[in-house]
Amino acid sequence: MLRKYHGGNLSPKVLVLRTAGTNCDYETEYAFQLAGAETELIHINQLITGKAHLGDYHIIAIPGGFSYGDDIAAGILLANEAKHKLGNHLHTFVGLGKLIIGICNGFQVLVRAGLLPGIDSHISQRATLAMNTSAKFECRWVRLATQESPCVFTQGLKRHVYLPVAHAEGRFTAPAQVLDQIELDRQIVFRYVTSNGCSPGYPDNPNGSLLNIAGICDPTGRIFGMMPHPERFLTRCNHPRWTRENLPAEGDGFAIFQNAVAYAKQNFANG
């Protein structure tokens, strides 16, 4: 049975950001708790009005869902709030070497806020997550190949992982020069692959992402976004074939949260 980790004296503090339409906040919170962190569900209005402060936390998690109903485009309204109302606070947070993870809708927020891919000093949008090439919502399990990257969240992760996706706008696309830059800087963290590790078509690449991109990080490796949901595969019982296969206790997604907590313990031991 998977048990909560209680090692060390510091329990890193994780802010799980939510707003209207967020629906994966409790799962994301539980994943970090299971990895040994203290968590708080914080509505973005609490940050904007000063009732909560980013400086009190070591990790920001932007979970999946449909923030503000994905009006206009997925994640764009929350991205604009984050960029224009919290931009200076986010800049300070990142400058202190702290971590940010965006999952699914959270990935869309990070890209549209300009925090990813973060290839220049200006916070500006350089890529997007467009409508799936299937033109429909895709909900399925996919195989991913872990790439060599500076990403804090995936250090030591096994070469291939199996995680679910659930999105309509997950097709990573960017100008050729941006794609070239993130390739050069090893910012591609996950790629969609087939069961034998080959470059896939649909449905193994469920959205038609360029270069089969499923997740990227910024050049420092401390800001990370991915379309698949690691919080939905924490234990063997989350696997669709858990009753038919001899699986390990830990699901493929759990190590992502463990890595983040371990980093915070190592780098912010004094609070």
LUMZA-219672 format. One line per field, with one value per residue (C-alpha): residue number from 1; x, z, y. Coordinates in steps of 0.05 Angstrom, whole numbers, plus 5000, padded with zeros to 4 digits. Example, Ala and Ser with C-alpha at 12.3 -4.5 7.8 and 13.67 -1.06 7.14 Angstrom:
resi = [1	2]
c1 = [5246	5273]
c3 = [5156	5143]
c2 = [4910	4979]
***
This chain:
resi = [1	2	3	4	5	6	7	8	9	10	11	12	13	14	15	16	17	18	19	20	21	22	23	24	25	26	27	28	29	30	31	32	33	34	35	36	37	38	39	40	41	42	43	44	45	46	47	48	49	50	51	52	53	54	55	56	57	58	59	60	61	62	63	64	65	66	67	68	69	70	71	72	73	74	75	76	77	78	79	80	81	82	83	84	85	86	87	88	89	90	91	92	93	94	95	96	97	98	99	100	101	102	103	104	105	106	107	108	109	110	111	112	113	114	115	116	117	118	119	120	121	122	123	124	125	126	127	128	129	130	131	132	133	134	135	136	137	138	139	140	141	142	143	144	145	146	147	148	149	150	151	152	153	154	155	156	157	158	159	160	161	162	163	164	165	166	167	168	169	170	171	172	173	174	175	176	177	178	179	180	181	182	183	184	185	186	187	188	189	190	191	192	193	194	195	196	197	198	199	200	201	202	203	204	205	206	207	208	209	210	211	212	213	214	215	216	217	218	219	220	221	222	223	224	225	226	227	228	229	230	231	232	233	234	235	236	237	238	239	240	241	242	243	244	245	246	247	248	249	250	251	252	253	254	255	256	257	258	259	260	261	262	263	264	265	266	267	268	269	270	271]
c1 = [5000	5025	5037	5047	5119	5139	5215	5254	5234	5208	5141	5143	5082	5043	4993	4941	4910	4837	4782	4713	4716	4777	4760	4825	4846	4830	4867	4928	4926	4923	4983	5026	5001	5019	5089	5097	5078	5031	4978	4927	4872	4875	4827	4861	4819	4853	4920	4894	4864	4924	4889	4941	5013	5055	5116	5088	5095	5150	5110	5051	5007	4956	4911	4867	4795	4760	4778	4723	4690	4748	4712	4750	4804	4825	4860	4866	4825	4863	4928	4910	4893	4959	5000	4968	4947	5001	5058	5107	5093	5103	5168	5193	5170	5207	5268	5274	5283	5214	5173	5111	5073	5014	4974	4927	4888	4946	4994	4949	4951	5027	5035	4984	5012	5081	5114	5127	5169	5204	5258	5268	5268	5200	5137	5102	5064	5110	5069	4998	4956	4907	4846	4860	4867	4810	4766	4738	4751	4802	4798	4845	4909	4973	5046	5100	5175	5213	5265	5332	5317	5333	5262	5263	5198	5222	5293	5304	5236	5232	5241	5169	5107	5033	4983	4913	4894	4828	4827	4801	4857	4922	4958	5024	5043	5094	5134	5192	5244	5211	5209	5282	5300	5265	5296	5365	5355	5326	5261	5217	5203	5153	5135	5077	5100	5070	5071	5138	5167	5159	5136	5060	5001	4930	4908	4975	4988	4917	4919	4968	5021	5081	5143	5095	5103	5065	5102	5156	5195	5228	5304	5315	5273	5233	5170	5137	5073	5043	4977	4971	4948	5000	4953	4907	4958	4986	4975	4966	4891	4887	4912	4858	4884	4903	4863	4896	4969	5021	5035	5080	5046	5065	5033	5075	5053	5072	5147	5132	5104	5158	5212	5181	5175	5246	5272	5236	5262	5333	5332	5286	5303	5299	5230]
c3 = [5000	4983	5046	5057	5061	5126	5120	5142	5185	5132	5099	5037	5027	4962	4937	4894	4853	4836	4806	4776	4733	4764	4778	4790	4851	4904	4866	4857	4930	4951	4906	4941	5009	4994	4974	5042	5030	5066	5018	5013	4962	4945	4900	4855	4885	4952	4919	4881	4944	4987	5033	5012	4990	4941	4984	5037	4991	4958	4900	4859	4826	4773	4765	4708	4694	4654	4686	4673	4628	4578	4548	4489	4494	4546	4605	4575	4626	4685	4647	4638	4712	4731	4683	4694	4767	4796	4747	4795	4850	4801	4777	4848	4864	4803	4818	4887	4853	4872	4830	4787	4755	4709	4690	4630	4639	4683	4625	4580	4632	4637	4561	4551	4609	4576	4633	4585	4546	4578	4526	4534	4590	4571	4595	4528	4495	4447	4436	4446	4459	4402	4387	4379	4307	4319	4333	4395	4468	4478	4541	4539	4568	4531	4531	4541	4531	4584	4551	4578	4606	4665	4691	4767	4767	4724	4748	4753	4723	4685	4610	4592	4631	4622	4641	4622	4582	4581	4539	4476	4467	4477	4410	4425	4368	4361	4306	4278	4313	4381	4369	4348	4411	4460	4425	4430	4504	4520	4545	4517	4577	4550	4481	4461	4435	4412	4454	4421	4432	4361	4337	4337	4298	4324	4375	4407	4398	4420	4398	4340	4379	4338	4353	4394	4453	4515	4565	4568	4620	4622	4613	4689	4695	4752	4713	4683	4643	4616	4584	4614	4686	4734	4794	4764	4768	4839	4857	4820	4832	4785	4727	4679	4682	4756	4768	4710	4715	4769	4778	4828	4886	4859	4796	4742	4762	4835	4825	4794	4859	4900	4860	4872	4947	4951	4914	4962	5023	4997	4975	5027	5090	5131	5107]
c2 = [5000	5070	5112	5185	5207	5240	5244	5305	5364	5412	5401	5443	5487	5480	5530	5495	5551	5547	5589	5579	5516	5484	5411	5374	5413	5361	5306	5351	5371	5297	5280	5332	5311	5239	5262	5296	5369	5416	5442	5497	5507	5581	5618	5668	5725	5712	5727	5788	5819	5803	5754	5702	5713	5673	5685	5638	5578	5537	5507	5532	5479	5500	5440	5416	5433	5487	5553	5604	5553	5559	5619	5649	5596	5545	5577	5646	5684	5655	5667	5740	5747	5715	5756	5825	5821	5776	5785	5819	5768	5710	5741	5746	5674	5646	5689	5656	5589	5562	5513	5519	5461	5467	5406	5405	5470	5493	5480	5521	5577	5576	5579	5634	5674	5671	5633	5575	5563	5623	5628	5703	5753	5782	5747	5740	5684	5647	5583	5558	5496	5493	5451	5377	5356	5306	5368	5334	5323	5267	5225	5165	5136	5151	5130	5182	5181	5219	5264	5288	5357	5402	5392	5386	5347	5290	5277	5202	5187	5121	5124	5110	5128	5115	5170	5194	5255	5293	5356	5389	5440	5403	5410	5444	5489	5545	5581	5541	5583	5571	5496	5497	5536	5490	5430	5461	5478	5409	5439	5383	5339	5289	5265	5221	5152	5087	5023	5004	5074	5099	5167	5164	5187	5191	5167	5154	5228	5247	5320	5327	5365	5386	5343	5299	5347	5328	5372	5425	5463	5532	5536	5530	5467	5497	5515	5454	5443	5379	5358	5288	5281	5253	5263	5211	5156	5156	5083	5018	5020	5081	5039	5015	4944	4941	4878	4841	4862	4855	4929	4965	5001	5070	5098	5131	5201	5198	5210	5278	5303	5268	5303	5371	5360	5333	5394	5441	5403	5408	5481	5513	5475	5539	5559]
***
